[in-house]
Amino acid sequence: MFRSLEEPNKPFQYHRGRIYFTRRAERKVFFVLTLIMLIAGVLYKLGVF
């Protein structure tokens, strides 16, 4: 579909007002967000928040 999206050097591409992520970049982003949610949950249970 988009030939420029297949470039392995760019983790995301901006095209027509949308951001397209590579699969690898998307997995990294969601992994980091999952870790943040896990840490926030642990801190909430410990009474920090």
C-alpha positions in Angstrom: 0.0 0.0 0.0 2.5 2.6 1.2 6.0 1.8 -0.1 7.6 4.3 2.3 6.1 2.5 5.3 8.2 -0.6 4.6 11.5 1.2 5.4 13.0 -0.6 8.4 14.9 2.5 9.6 11.8 4.6 10.4 9.7 3.4 13.3 6.8 5.6 12.4 5.6 7.5 9.4 3.3 10.5 9.2 1.0 10.4 6.1 -2.2 12.4 5.4 -2.8 13.4 9.0 -2.2 9.9 10.4 0.7 8.3 12.2 1.6 4.8 11.0 3.8 2.6 13.3 5.8 -0.4 12.3 4.9 -3.5 14.2 8.1 -3.5 16.1 7.6 0.2 17.2 4.0 -0.5 18.2 5.0 -3.4 20.3 7.6 -1.3 22.1 5.2 1.6 22.7 2.5 -0.7 24.2 5.1 -2.6 26.3 6.3 0.7 27.8 2.7 1.7 28.5 2.0 -1.6 30.1 5.0 -1.2 32.4 3.8 2.3 33.4 0.4 0.9 34.2 1.9 -2.0 36.2 4.1 0.4 38.2 1.2 2.8 38.8 -0.9 -0.1 40.1 1.8 -1.3 42.5 2.4 2.2 43.8 -1.4 2.7 44.2 -1.6 -0.6 46.2 1.3 0.5 48.4 -0.5 3.7 49.2 1.8 6.1 47.4 -1.1 7.7 45.4 
